[in-house]
Amino acid sequence: MERLNSKLYLQNCYIIQENERLRKKAQLLNQENQALLSELKQKLSKSQKANQNSMADLSLNSPSSQSPSTSSKP
């Protein structure tokens, strides 16, 4: 019985160590994920601003936004 108890104790210690190792790995992956998500949000924000500027430039240059020229019709 004591032998079985010792064996179970060692297995429990191993499981605790493995659990701690996995917890640390999960924390590192979570930090990396947060950093990548932040980077992606910044890139998307810059892309959206660039698209808005392009659309504004296009609307300023479109014929409908320019003042109508005087026609030479009688």
All heavy atoms as a GROMACS GRO file, in nm:
protein
  587
    1MET      N    1   0.083  -0.119   0.000
    1MET     CA    2   0.000   0.000   0.000
    1MET      C    3   0.087   0.126   0.000
    1MET      O    4   0.056   0.222  -0.070
    1MET     CB    5  -0.090  -0.004   0.125
    1MET     CG    6  -0.189   0.106   0.133
    1MET     SD    7  -0.313   0.087   0.005
    1MET     CE    8  -0.447   0.172   0.074
    2GLU      N    9   0.194   0.122   0.081
    2GLU     CA   10   0.284   0.238   0.088
    2GLU      C   11   0.356   0.259  -0.045
    2GLU      O   12   0.378   0.372  -0.088
    2GLU     CB   13   0.387   0.215   0.200
    2GLU     CG   14   0.466   0.340   0.232
    2GLU     CD   15   0.554   0.319   0.355
    2GLU    OE1   16   0.509   0.256   0.451
    2GLU    OE2   17   0.668   0.368   0.349
    3ARG      N   18   0.388   0.150  -0.112
    3ARG     CA   19   0.454   0.158  -0.243
    3ARG      C   20   0.361   0.223  -0.345
    3ARG      O   21   0.402   0.309  -0.425
    3ARG     CB   22   0.493   0.017  -0.287
    3ARG     CG   23   0.569   0.012  -0.415
    3ARG     CD   24   0.618  -0.130  -0.442
    3ARG     NE   25   0.664  -0.139  -0.579
    3ARG     CZ   26   0.650  -0.242  -0.655
    3ARG    NH1   27   0.590  -0.351  -0.609
    3ARG    NH2   28   0.695  -0.243  -0.778
    4LEU      N   29   0.236   0.184  -0.346
    4LEU     CA   30   0.137   0.243  -0.436
    4LEU      C   31   0.118   0.390  -0.406
    4LEU      O   32   0.111   0.474  -0.497
    4LEU     CB   33   0.003   0.168  -0.422
    4LEU     CG   34  -0.112   0.222  -0.508
    4LEU    CD1   35  -0.078   0.214  -0.656
    4LEU    CD2   36  -0.240   0.146  -0.478
    5ASN      N   37   0.115   0.424  -0.279
    5ASN     CA   38   0.100   0.562  -0.238
    5ASN      C   39   0.218   0.647  -0.287
    5ASN      O   40   0.200   0.759  -0.336
    5ASN     CB   41   0.088   0.570  -0.085
    5ASN     CG   42   0.039   0.705  -0.038
    5ASN    OD1   43  -0.025   0.778  -0.114
    5ASN    ND2   44   0.068   0.737   0.088
    6SER      N   45   0.339   0.594  -0.278
    6SER     CA   46   0.459   0.664  -0.324
    6SER      C   47   0.454   0.683  -0.476
    6SER      O   48   0.490   0.790  -0.528
    6SER     CB   49   0.585   0.586  -0.287
    6SER     OG   50   0.601   0.581  -0.149
    7LYS      N   51   0.411   0.580  -0.545
    7LYS     CA   52   0.401   0.588  -0.690
    7LYS      C   53   0.299   0.695  -0.731
    7LYS      O   54   0.325   0.776  -0.820
    7LYS     CB   55   0.360   0.452  -0.747
    7LYS     CG   56   0.354   0.447  -0.897
    7LYS     CD   57   0.317   0.308  -0.946
    7LYS     CE   58   0.309   0.306  -1.098
    7LYS     NZ   59   0.272   0.173  -1.148
    8LEU      N   60   0.186   0.698  -0.665
    8LEU     CA   61   0.083   0.798  -0.695
    8LEU      C   62   0.133   0.939  -0.660
    8LEU      O   63   0.103   1.035  -0.731
    8LEU     CB   64  -0.046   0.767  -0.620
    8LEU     CG   65  -0.121   0.642  -0.666
    8LEU    CD1   66  -0.239   0.613  -0.573
    8LEU    CD2   67  -0.169   0.658  -0.810
    9TYR      N   68   0.207   0.950  -0.554
    9TYR     CA   69   0.263   1.080  -0.514
    9TYR      C   70   0.358   1.131  -0.622
    9TYR      O   71   0.353   1.249  -0.659
    9TYR     CB   72   0.335   1.067  -0.379
    9TYR     CG   73   0.408   1.192  -0.338
    9TYR    CD1   74   0.339   1.300  -0.283
    9TYR    CD2   75   0.546   1.203  -0.355
    9TYR    CE1   76   0.405   1.415  -0.246
    9TYR    CE2   77   0.613   1.319  -0.319
    9TYR     CZ   78   0.542   1.424  -0.265
    9TYR     OH   79   0.608   1.538  -0.229
   10LEU      N   80   0.444   1.046  -0.673
   10LEU     CA   81   0.538   1.086  -0.778
   10LEU      C   82   0.465   1.125  -0.906
   10LEU      O   83   0.501   1.222  -0.973
   10LEU     CB   84   0.639   0.974  -0.804
   10LEU     CG   85   0.741   0.949  -0.694
   10LEU    CD1   86   0.827   0.827  -0.728
   10LEU    CD2   87   0.828   1.072  -0.674
   11GLN      N   88   0.360   1.050  -0.940
   11GLN     CA   89   0.280   1.084  -1.057
   11GLN      C   90   0.213   1.221  -1.038
   11GLN      O   91   0.208   1.303  -1.131
   11GLN     CB   92   0.174   0.978  -1.083
   11GLN     CG   93   0.228   0.850  -1.142
   11GLN     CD   94   0.119   0.745  -1.161
   11GLN    OE1   95   0.010   0.756  -1.108
   11GLN    NE2   96   0.152   0.642  -1.240
   12ASN      N   97   0.166   1.246  -0.920
   12ASN     CA   98   0.102   1.373  -0.889
   12ASN      C   99   0.203   1.487  -0.902
   12ASN      O  100   0.171   1.593  -0.957
   12ASN     CB  101   0.042   1.369  -0.748
   12ASN     CG  102  -0.049   1.486  -0.720
   12ASN    OD1  103  -0.112   1.539  -0.811
   12ASN    ND2  104  -0.056   1.526  -0.595
   13CYS      N  105   0.324   1.467  -0.852
   13CYS     CA  106   0.429   1.569  -0.864
   13CYS      C  107   0.460   1.597  -1.011
   13CYS      O  108   0.475   1.713  -1.051
   13CYS     CB  109   0.556   1.524  -0.791
   13CYS     SG  110   0.542   1.528  -0.612
   14TYR      N  111   0.468   1.491  -1.090
   14TYR     CA  112   0.495   1.508  -1.233
   14TYR      C  113   0.382   1.586  -1.300
   14TYR      O  114   0.406   1.677  -1.381
   14TYR     CB  115   0.512   1.371  -1.300
   14TYR     CG  116   0.522   1.380  -1.450
   14TYR    CD1  117   0.638   1.425  -1.511
   14TYR    CD2  118   0.413   1.348  -1.531
   14TYR    CE1  119   0.647   1.436  -1.649
   14TYR    CE2  120   0.420   1.360  -1.669
   14TYR     CZ  121   0.538   1.403  -1.727
   14TYR     OH  122   0.546   1.416  -1.863
   15ILE      N  123   0.259   1.554  -1.265
   15ILE     CA  124   0.144   1.623  -1.324
   15ILE      C  125   0.145   1.771  -1.285
   15ILE      O  126   0.118   1.859  -1.368
   15ILE     CB  127   0.012   1.555  -1.282
   15ILE    CG1  128   0.001   1.418  -1.350
   15ILE    CG2  129  -0.109   1.642  -1.314
   15ILE    CD1  130  -0.112   1.332  -1.297
   16ILE      N  131   0.179   1.801  -1.161
   16ILE     CA  132   0.186   1.940  -1.116
   16ILE      C  133   0.293   2.017  -1.193
   16ILE      O  134   0.271   2.130  -1.237
   16ILE     CB  135   0.210   1.946  -0.963
   16ILE    CG1  136   0.085   1.897  -0.888
   16ILE    CG2  137   0.248   2.087  -0.918
   16ILE    CD1  138   0.107   1.876  -0.739
   17GLN      N  139   0.410   1.955  -1.212
   17GLN     CA  140   0.518   2.019  -1.288
   17GLN      C  141   0.476   2.043  -1.433
   17GLN      O  142   0.501   2.150  -1.489
   17GLN     CB  143   0.645   1.934  -1.283
   17GLN     CG  144   0.714   1.933  -1.150
   17GLN     CD  145   0.832   1.837  -1.147
   17GLN    OE1  146   0.848   1.754  -1.236
   17GLN    NE2  147   0.916   1.849  -1.044
   18GLU      N  148   0.415   1.944  -1.493
   18GLU     CA  149   0.370   1.955  -1.632
   18GLU      C  150   0.263   2.065  -1.644
   18GLU      O  151   0.262   2.143  -1.739
   18GLU     CB  152   0.315   1.821  -1.680
   18GLU     CG  153   0.278   1.817  -1.825
   18GLU     CD  154   0.396   1.823  -1.920
   18GLU    OE1  155   0.512   1.814  -1.875
   18GLU    OE2  156   0.373   1.838  -2.041
   19ASN      N  157   0.175   2.070  -1.547
   19ASN     CA  158   0.070   2.171  -1.546
   19ASN      C  159   0.132   2.311  -1.538
   19ASN      O  160   0.089   2.403  -1.609
   19ASN     CB  161  -0.024   2.147  -1.428
   19ASN     CG  162  -0.148   2.232  -1.434
   19ASN    OD1  163  -0.188   2.278  -1.540
   19ASN    ND2  164  -0.208   2.255  -1.318
   20GLU      N  165   0.230   2.329  -1.454
   20GLU     CA  166   0.298   2.458  -1.441
   20GLU      C  167   0.370   2.495  -1.571
   20GLU      O  168   0.366   2.610  -1.615
   20GLU     CB  169   0.396   2.454  -1.324
   20GLU     CG  170   0.458   2.588  -1.291
   20GLU     CD  171   0.355   2.693  -1.248
   20GLU    OE1  172   0.250   2.657  -1.193
   20GLU    OE2  173   0.381   2.812  -1.273
   21ARG      N  174   0.434   2.398  -1.632
   21ARG     CA  175   0.503   2.423  -1.759
   21ARG      C  176   0.403   2.467  -1.867
   21ARG      O  177   0.426   2.565  -1.940
   21ARG     CB  178   0.577   2.296  -1.805
   21ARG     CG  179   0.659   2.314  -1.932
   21ARG     CD  180   0.719   2.182  -1.979
   21ARG     NE  181   0.618   2.091  -2.033
   21ARG     CZ  182   0.566   2.100  -2.156
   21ARG    NH1  183   0.604   2.195  -2.238
   21ARG    NH2  184   0.477   2.013  -2.197
   22LEU      N  185   0.290   2.399  -1.873
   22LEU     CA  186   0.188   2.433  -1.972
   22LEU      C  187   0.124   2.568  -1.942
   22LEU      O  188   0.092   2.644  -2.033
   22LEU     CB  189   0.081   2.324  -1.978
   22LEU     CG  190   0.128   2.191  -2.037
   22LEU    CD1  191   0.021   2.083  -2.018
   22LEU    CD2  192   0.164   2.206  -2.183
   23ARG      N  193   0.109   2.600  -1.814
   23ARG     CA  194   0.053   2.730  -1.776
   23ARG      C  195   0.145   2.843  -1.822
   23ARG      O  196   0.099   2.944  -1.878
   23ARG     CB  197   0.032   2.738  -1.624
   23ARG     CG  198  -0.030   2.870  -1.579
   23ARG     CD  199  -0.049   2.876  -1.427
   23ARG     NE  200  -0.158   2.788  -1.387
   23ARG     CZ  201  -0.143   2.681  -1.308
   23ARG    NH1  202  -0.024   2.649  -1.262
   23ARG    NH2  203  -0.246   2.607  -1.277
   24LYS      N  204   0.275   2.827  -1.802
   24LYS     CA  205   0.371   2.928  -1.846
   24LYS      C  206   0.371   2.942  -1.998
   24LYS      O  207   0.376   3.054  -2.051
   24LYS     CB  208   0.512   2.893  -1.797
   24LYS     CG  209   0.530   2.913  -1.649
   24LYS     CD  210   0.669   2.873  -1.604
   24LYS     CE  211   0.685   2.887  -1.453
   24LYS     NZ  212   0.819   2.844  -1.408
   25LYS      N  213   0.362   2.830  -2.068
   25LYS     CA  214   0.358   2.833  -2.214
   25LYS      C  215   0.231   2.904  -2.262
   25LYS      O  216   0.235   2.984  -2.356
   25LYS     CB  217   0.364   2.691  -2.270
   25LYS     CG  218   0.378   2.685  -2.420
   25LYS     CD  219   0.403   2.543  -2.468
   25LYS     CE  220   0.424   2.540  -2.618
   25LYS     NZ  221   0.457   2.406  -2.665
   26ALA      N  222   0.119   2.878  -2.196
   26ALA     CA  223  -0.007   2.942  -2.232
   26ALA      C  224   0.001   3.093  -2.210
   26ALA      O  225  -0.050   3.171  -2.291
   26ALA     CB  226  -0.122   2.882  -2.152
   27GLN      N  227   0.066   3.135  -2.103
   27GLN     CA  228   0.082   3.278  -2.076
   27GLN      C  229   0.166   3.344  -2.185
   27GLN      O  230   0.132   3.453  -2.232
   27GLN     CB  231   0.148   3.300  -1.940
   27GLN     CG  232   0.056   3.274  -1.823
   27GLN     CD  233   0.127   3.285  -1.689
   27GLN    OE1  234   0.249   3.278  -1.681
   27GLN    NE2  235   0.049   3.304  -1.582
   28LEU      N  236   0.274   3.278  -2.225
   28LEU     CA  237   0.359   3.334  -2.332
   28LEU      C  238   0.282   3.343  -2.463
   28LEU      O  239   0.291   3.444  -2.535
   28LEU     CB  240   0.484   3.249  -2.350
   28LEU     CG  241   0.588   3.258  -2.237
   28LEU    CD1  242   0.700   3.157  -2.261
   28LEU    CD2  243   0.645   3.398  -2.229
   29LEU      N  244   0.206   3.239  -2.496
   29LEU     CA  245   0.127   3.241  -2.619
   29LEU      C  246   0.020   3.349  -2.614
   29LEU      O  247  -0.007   3.416  -2.714
   29LEU     CB  248   0.064   3.104  -2.643
   29LEU     CG  249   0.161   2.992  -2.684
   29LEU    CD1  250   0.090   2.858  -2.684
   29LEU    CD2  251   0.222   3.021  -2.820
   30ASN      N  252  -0.038   3.368  -2.498
   30ASN     CA  253  -0.140   3.472  -2.483
   30ASN      C  254  -0.077   3.612  -2.502
   30ASN      O  255  -0.135   3.697  -2.570
   30ASN     CB  256  -0.206   3.464  -2.346
   30ASN     CG  257  -0.323   3.559  -2.333
   30ASN    OD1  258  -0.403   3.573  -2.425
   30ASN    ND2  259  -0.332   3.626  -2.220
   31GLN      N  260   0.041   3.633  -2.446
   31GLN     CA  261   0.110   3.761  -2.464
   31GLN      C  262   0.144   3.785  -2.610
   31GLN      O  263   0.125   3.895  -2.663
   31GLN     CB  264   0.238   3.766  -2.380
   31GLN     CG  265   0.213   3.777  -2.231
   31GLN     CD  266   0.341   3.766  -2.150
   31GLN    OE1  267   0.448   3.738  -2.204
   31GLN    NE2  268   0.331   3.787  -2.020
   32GLU      N  269   0.192   3.681  -2.676
   32GLU     CA  270   0.225   3.692  -2.818
   32GLU      C  271   0.098   3.722  -2.899
   32GLU      O  272   0.099   3.806  -2.990
   32GLU     CB  273   0.289   3.564  -2.868
   32GLU     CG  274   0.332   3.568  -3.011
   32GLU     CD  275   0.394   3.437  -3.060
   32GLU    OE1  276   0.412   3.345  -2.978
   32GLU    OE2  277   0.424   3.429  -3.179
   33ASN      N  278  -0.010   3.654  -2.866
   33ASN     CA  279  -0.137   3.676  -2.935
   33ASN      C  280  -0.185   3.820  -2.917
   33ASN      O  281  -0.230   3.883  -3.012
   33ASN     CB  282  -0.242   3.577  -2.882
   33ASN     CG  283  -0.367   3.578  -2.965
   33ASN    OD1  284  -0.364   3.604  -3.084
   33ASN    ND2  285  -0.478   3.549  -2.900
   34GLN      N  286  -0.175   3.872  -2.796
   34GLN     CA  287  -0.217   4.010  -2.769
   34GLN      C  288  -0.132   4.109  -2.848
   34GLN      O  289  -0.184   4.207  -2.902
   34GLN     CB  290  -0.209   4.040  -2.619
   34GLN     CG  291  -0.309   3.964  -2.535
   34GLN     CD  292  -0.452   3.995  -2.571
   34GLN    OE1  293  -0.488   4.109  -2.599
   34GLN    NE2  294  -0.537   3.894  -2.573
   35ALA      N  295  -0.001   4.085  -2.856
   35ALA     CA  296   0.088   4.173  -2.930
   35ALA      C  297   0.054   4.171  -3.079
   35ALA      O  298   0.048   4.276  -3.145
   35ALA     CB  299   0.234   4.133  -2.908
   36LEU      N  300   0.030   4.052  -3.132
   36LEU     CA  301  -0.006   4.040  -3.274
   36LEU      C  302  -0.141   4.104  -3.303
   36LEU      O  303  -0.159   4.169  -3.407
   36LEU     CB  304  -0.007   3.892  -3.316
   36LEU     CG  305   0.130   3.825  -3.323
   36LEU    CD1  306   0.112   3.674  -3.342
   36LEU    CD2  307   0.214   3.884  -3.434
   37LEU      N  308  -0.235   4.089  -3.212
   37LEU     CA  309  -0.366   4.150  -3.229
   37LEU      C  310  -0.356   4.302  -3.229
   37LEU      O  311  -0.418   4.370  -3.311
   37LEU     CB  312  -0.461   4.103  -3.119
   37LEU     CG  313  -0.605   4.151  -3.124
   37LEU    CD1  314  -0.672   4.108  -3.255
   37LEU    CD2  315  -0.683   4.100  -3.005
   38SER      N  316  -0.275   4.354  -3.139
   38SER     CA  317  -0.254   4.499  -3.133
   38SER      C  318  -0.190   4.549  -3.262
   38SER      O  319  -0.232   4.652  -3.318
   38SER     CB  320  -0.165   4.532  -3.014
   38SER     OG  321  -0.137   4.670  -3.010
   39GLU      N  322  -0.091   4.477  -3.311
   39GLU     CA  323  -0.025   4.514  -3.437
   39GLU      C  324  -0.124   4.511  -3.553
   39GLU      O  325  -0.126   4.601  -3.638
   39GLU     CB  326   0.091   4.417  -3.462
   39GLU     CG  327   0.175   4.451  -3.582
   39GLU     CD  328   0.288   4.351  -3.602
   39GLU    OE1  329   0.336   4.291  -3.503
   39GLU    OE2  330   0.330   4.332  -3.717
   40LEU      N  331  -0.207   4.409  -3.557
   40LEU     CA  332  -0.306   4.397  -3.663
   40LEU      C  333  -0.406   4.514  -3.658
   40LEU      O  334  -0.441   4.572  -3.761
   40LEU     CB  335  -0.380   4.264  -3.652
   40LEU     CG  336  -0.490   4.237  -3.754
   40LEU    CD1  337  -0.434   4.236  -3.896
   40LEU    CD2  338  -0.559   4.106  -3.724
   41LYS      N  339  -0.450   4.549  -3.538
   41LYS     CA  340  -0.544   4.660  -3.523
   41LYS      C  341  -0.482   4.790  -3.571
   41LYS      O  342  -0.548   4.872  -3.636
   41LYS     CB  343  -0.589   4.674  -3.378
   41LYS     CG  344  -0.689   4.568  -3.336
   41LYS     CD  345  -0.730   4.586  -3.192
   41LYS     CE  346  -0.831   4.481  -3.149
   41LYS     NZ  347  -0.872   4.497  -3.009
   42GLN      N  348  -0.353   4.810  -3.540
   42GLN     CA  349  -0.285   4.932  -3.586
   42GLN      C  350  -0.277   4.935  -3.737
   42GLN      O  351  -0.302   5.039  -3.800
   42GLN     CB  352  -0.145   4.940  -3.526
   42GLN     CG  353  -0.143   4.973  -3.379
   42GLN     CD  354  -0.003   4.970  -3.320
   42GLN    OE1  355   0.093   4.933  -3.388
   42GLN    NE2  356   0.011   5.010  -3.195
   43LYS      N  357  -0.244   4.823  -3.798
   43LYS     CA  358  -0.234   4.817  -3.944
   43LYS      C  359  -0.370   4.841  -4.009
   43LYS      O  360  -0.380   4.910  -4.110
   43LYS     CB  361  -0.176   4.684  -3.989
   43LYS     CG  362  -0.027   4.672  -3.962
   43LYS     CD  363   0.029   4.541  -4.012
   43LYS     CE  364   0.179   4.531  -3.985
   43LYS     NZ  365   0.236   4.408  -4.036
   44LEU      N  366  -0.474   4.781  -3.951
   44LEU     CA  367  -0.608   4.801  -4.006
   44LEU      C  368  -0.652   4.946  -3.993
   44LEU      O  369  -0.713   5.002  -4.084
   44LEU     CB  370  -0.709   4.710  -3.935
   44LEU     CG  371  -0.705   4.563  -3.974
   44LEU    CD1  372  -0.799   4.481  -3.886
   44LEU    CD2  373  -0.741   4.545  -4.120
   45SER      N  374  -0.619   5.008  -3.882
   45SER     CA  375  -0.654   5.147  -3.860
   45SER      C  376  -0.584   5.236  -3.962
   45SER      O  377  -0.646   5.324  -4.022
   45SER     CB  378  -0.615   5.189  -3.719
   45SER     OG  379  -0.642   5.326  -3.699
   46LYS      N  380  -0.455   5.211  -3.985
   46LYS     CA  381  -0.380   5.288  -4.084
   46LYS      C  382  -0.437   5.264  -4.224
   46LYS      O  383  -0.450   5.358  -4.303
   46LYS     CB  384  -0.233   5.250  -4.082
   46LYS     CG  385  -0.160   5.301  -3.960
   46LYS     CD  386  -0.014   5.258  -3.961
   46LYS     CE  387   0.057   5.302  -3.835
   46LYS     NZ  388   0.196   5.256  -3.833
   47SER      N  389  -0.473   5.141  -4.253
   47SER     CA  390  -0.529   5.107  -4.384
   47SER      C  391  -0.662   5.178  -4.404
   47SER      O  392  -0.689   5.230  -4.512
   47SER     CB  393  -0.546   4.956  -4.395
   47SER     OG  394  -0.609   4.922  -4.516
   48GLN      N  395  -0.746   5.180  -4.302
   48GLN     CA  396  -0.876   5.246  -4.313
   48GLN      C  397  -0.858   5.396  -4.333
   48GLN      O  398  -0.929   5.457  -4.412
   48GLN     CB  399  -0.960   5.217  -4.189
   48GLN     CG  400  -1.014   5.076  -4.185
   48GLN     CD  401  -1.089   5.046  -4.056
   48GLN    OE1  402  -1.079   5.120  -3.959
   48GLN    NE2  403  -1.163   4.937  -4.057
   49LYS      N  404  -0.762   5.455  -4.263
   49LYS     CA  405  -0.737   5.598  -4.279
   49LYS      C  406  -0.688   5.627  -4.420
   49LYS      O  407  -0.730   5.725  -4.481
   49LYS     CB  408  -0.636   5.647  -4.176
   49LYS     CG  409  -0.692   5.657  -4.036
   49LYS     CD  410  -0.587   5.702  -3.937
   49LYS     CE  411  -0.642   5.702  -3.795
   49LYS     NZ  412  -0.539   5.737  -3.698
   50ALA      N  413  -0.601   5.542  -4.472
   50ALA     CA  414  -0.552   5.560  -4.608
   50ALA      C  415  -0.665   5.547  -4.708
   50ALA      O  416  -0.673   5.624  -4.804
   50ALA     CB  417  -0.441   5.458  -4.638
   51ASN      N  418  -0.755   5.451  -4.686
   51ASN     CA  419  -0.869   5.434  -4.775
   51ASN      C  420  -0.962   5.554  -4.770
   51ASN      O  421  -1.013   5.599  -4.871
   51ASN     CB  422  -0.947   5.306  -4.741
   51ASN     CG  423  -0.876   5.181  -4.787
   51ASN    OD1  424  -0.788   5.187  -4.871
   51ASN    ND2  425  -0.913   5.068  -4.731
   52GLN      N  426  -0.983   5.608  -4.650
   52GLN     CA  427  -1.068   5.725  -4.637
   52GLN      C  428  -1.006   5.845  -4.709
   52GLN      O  429  -1.076   5.920  -4.776
   52GLN     CB  430  -1.090   5.759  -4.489
   52GLN     CG  431  -1.182   5.662  -4.418
   52GLN     CD  432  -1.190   5.688  -4.270
   52GLN    OE1  433  -1.115   5.767  -4.215
   52GLN    NE2  434  -1.282   5.618  -4.204
   53ASN      N  435  -0.874   5.860  -4.696
   53ASN     CA  436  -0.806   5.970  -4.765
   53ASN      C  437  -0.815   5.952  -4.916
   53ASN      O  438  -0.836   6.048  -4.989
   53ASN     CB  439  -0.660   5.980  -4.721
   53ASN     CG  440  -0.645   6.028  -4.578
   53ASN    OD1  441  -0.737   6.089  -4.523
   53ASN    ND2  442  -0.531   6.002  -4.518
   54SER      N  443  -0.801   5.830  -4.963
   54SER     CA  444  -0.811   5.803  -5.106
   54SER      C  445  -0.951   5.833  -5.156
   54SER      O  446  -0.969   5.892  -5.263
   54SER     CB  447  -0.776   5.658  -5.137
   54SER     OG  448  -0.642   5.632  -5.107
   55MET      N  449  -1.051   5.794  -5.079
   55MET     CA  450  -1.189   5.819  -5.119
   55MET      C  451  -1.217   5.970  -5.119
   55MET      O  452  -1.285   6.021  -5.207
   55MET     CB  453  -1.286   5.749  -5.025
   55MET     CG  454  -1.281   5.597  -5.033
   55MET     SD  455  -1.319   5.535  -5.197
   55MET     CE  456  -1.494   5.555  -5.195
   56ALA      N  457  -1.162   6.041  -5.022
   56ALA     CA  458  -1.180   6.186  -5.018
   56ALA      C  459  -1.114   6.251  -5.138
   56ALA      O  460  -1.170   6.341  -5.201
   56ALA     CB  461  -1.123   6.242  -4.888
   57ASP      N  462  -0.995   6.205  -5.173
   57ASP     CA  463  -0.925   6.258  -5.290
   57ASP      C  464  -1.005   6.230  -5.417
   57ASP      O  465  -1.018   6.315  -5.504
   57ASP     CB  466  -0.786   6.196  -5.304
   57ASP     CG  467  -0.690   6.245  -5.197
   57ASP    OD1  468  -0.721   6.346  -5.130
   57ASP    OD2  469  -0.584   6.182  -5.180
   58LEU      N  470  -1.059   6.110  -5.427
   58LEU     CA  471  -1.138   6.075  -5.545
   58LEU      C  472  -1.264   6.161  -5.554
   58LEU      O  473  -1.302   6.206  -5.662
   58LEU     CB  474  -1.177   5.927  -5.542
   58LEU     CG  475  -1.064   5.828  -5.569
   58LEU    CD1  476  -1.115   5.685  -5.549
   58LEU    CD2  477  -1.008   5.845  -5.708
   59SER      N  478  -1.328   6.184  -5.441
   59SER     CA  479  -1.452   6.263  -5.445
   59SER      C  480  -1.421   6.408  -5.478
   59SER      O  481  -1.501   6.476  -5.542
   59SER     CB  482  -1.528   6.252  -5.313
   59SER     OG  483  -1.455   6.313  -5.210
   60LEU      N  484  -1.305   6.458  -5.438
   60LEU     CA  485  -1.268   6.595  -5.472
   60LEU      C  486  -1.238   6.609  -5.620
   60LEU      O  487  -1.259   6.714  -5.679
   60LEU     CB  488  -1.146   6.639  -5.390
   60LEU     CG  489  -1.170   6.660  -5.241
   60LEU    CD1  490  -1.039   6.689  -5.170
   60LEU    CD2  491  -1.270   6.772  -5.217
   61ASN      N  492  -1.189   6.503  -5.680
   61ASN     CA  493  -1.152   6.507  -5.821
   61ASN      C  494  -1.263   6.461  -5.915
   61ASN      O  495  -1.249   6.468  -6.035
   61ASN     CB  496  -1.028   6.421  -5.845
   61ASN     CG  497  -0.906   6.479  -5.778
   61ASN    OD1  498  -0.895   6.600  -5.762
   61ASN    ND2  499  -0.814   6.393  -5.737
   62SER      N  500  -1.374   6.415  -5.860
   62SER     CA  501  -1.481   6.366  -5.947
   62SER      C  502  -1.557   6.483  -6.008
   62SER      O  503  -1.567   6.589  -5.948
   62SER     CB  504  -1.576   6.276  -5.870
   62SER     OG  505  -1.650   6.352  -5.779
   63PRO      N  506  -1.613   6.465  -6.128
   63PRO     CA  507  -1.685   6.573  -6.196
   63PRO      C  508  -1.806   6.622  -6.118
   63PRO      O  509  -1.839   6.739  -6.121
   63PRO     CB  510  -1.729   6.511  -6.328
   63PRO     CG  511  -1.646   6.390  -6.345
   63PRO     CD  512  -1.603   6.347  -6.210
   64SER      N  513  -1.871   6.537  -6.044
   64SER     CA  514  -1.990   6.578  -5.971
   64SER      C  515  -1.958   6.672  -5.855
   64SER      O  516  -2.043   6.747  -5.812
   64SER     CB  517  -2.067   6.456  -5.920
   64SER     OG  518  -1.986   6.384  -5.831
   65SER      N  519  -1.836   6.669  -5.806
   65SER     CA  520  -1.801   6.754  -5.694
   65SER      C  521  -1.743   6.888  -5.739
   65SER      O  522  -1.732   6.979  -5.661
   65SER     CB  523  -1.702   6.683  -5.601
   65SER     OG  524  -1.579   6.667  -5.666
   66GLN      N  525  -1.706   6.897  -5.864
   66GLN     CA  526  -1.650   7.022  -5.914
   66GLN      C  527  -1.764   7.114  -5.955
   66GLN      O  528  -1.871   7.070  -5.993
   66GLN     CB  529  -1.557   6.994  -6.034
   66GLN     CG  530  -1.434   6.914  -5.996
   66GLN     CD  531  -1.350   6.881  -6.118
   66GLN    OE1  532  -1.392   6.901  -6.230
   66GLN    NE2  533  -1.230   6.830  -6.093
   67SER      N  534  -1.736   7.242  -5.948
   67SER     CA  535  -1.840   7.337  -5.986
   67SER      C  536  -1.860   7.328  -6.137
   67SER      O  537  -1.765   7.311  -6.211
   67SER     CB  538  -1.799   7.478  -5.945
   67SER     OG  539  -1.679   7.513  -6.009
   68PRO      N  540  -1.984   7.336  -6.179
   68PRO     CA  541  -2.010   7.323  -6.324
   68PRO      C  542  -1.948   7.440  -6.401
   68PRO      O  543  -1.952   7.553  -6.357
   68PRO     CB  544  -2.162   7.326  -6.336
   68PRO     CG  545  -2.213   7.370  -6.202
   68PRO     CD  546  -2.103   7.355  -6.103
   69SER      N  547  -1.888   7.408  -6.514
   69SER     CA  548  -1.828   7.513  -6.594
   69SER      C  549  -1.936   7.582  -6.673
   69SER      O  550  -2.043   7.527  -6.699
   69SER     CB  551  -1.722   7.453  -6.688
   69SER     OG  552  -1.783   7.359  -6.772
   70THR      N  553  -1.909   7.703  -6.709
   70THR     CA  554  -2.009   7.778  -6.789
   70THR      C  555  -2.016   7.719  -6.926
   70THR      O  556  -1.914   7.690  -6.988
   70THR     CB  557  -1.971   7.927  -6.796
   70THR    OG1  558  -1.839   7.936  -6.848
   70THR    CG2  559  -1.979   7.992  -6.660
   71SER      N  560  -2.134   7.692  -6.969
   71SER     CA  561  -2.149   7.631  -7.101
   71SER      C  562  -2.149   7.738  -7.208
   71SER      O  563  -2.186   7.852  -7.183
   71SER     CB  564  -2.276   7.547  -7.108
   71SER     OG  565  -2.387   7.632  -7.094
   72SER      N  566  -2.111   7.701  -7.329
   72SER     CA  567  -2.106   7.796  -7.440
   72SER      C  568  -2.234   7.790  -7.522
   72SER      O  569  -2.239   7.845  -7.630
   72SER     CB  570  -1.983   7.768  -7.528
   72SER     OG  571  -1.992   7.636  -7.577
   73LYS      N  572  -2.335   7.721  -7.470
   73LYS     CA  573  -2.462   7.713  -7.544
   73LYS      C  574  -2.536   7.844  -7.533
   73LYS      O  575  -2.531   7.910  -7.430
   73LYS     CB  576  -2.549   7.600  -7.489
   73LYS     CG  577  -2.493   7.462  -7.517
   73LYS     CD  578  -2.588   7.358  -7.466
   73LYS     CE  579  -2.536   7.220  -7.492
   73LYS     NZ  580  -2.623   7.117  -7.440
   74PRO      N  581  -2.610   7.883  -7.640
   74PRO     CA  582  -2.685   8.010  -7.639
   74PRO      C  583  -2.804   8.009  -7.548
   74PRO      O  584  -2.857   7.927  -7.496
   74PRO     CB  585  -2.730   8.030  -7.784
   74PRO     CG  586  -2.695   7.908  -7.858
   74PRO     CD  587  -2.612   7.823  -7.768
   0.00000   0.00000   0.00000
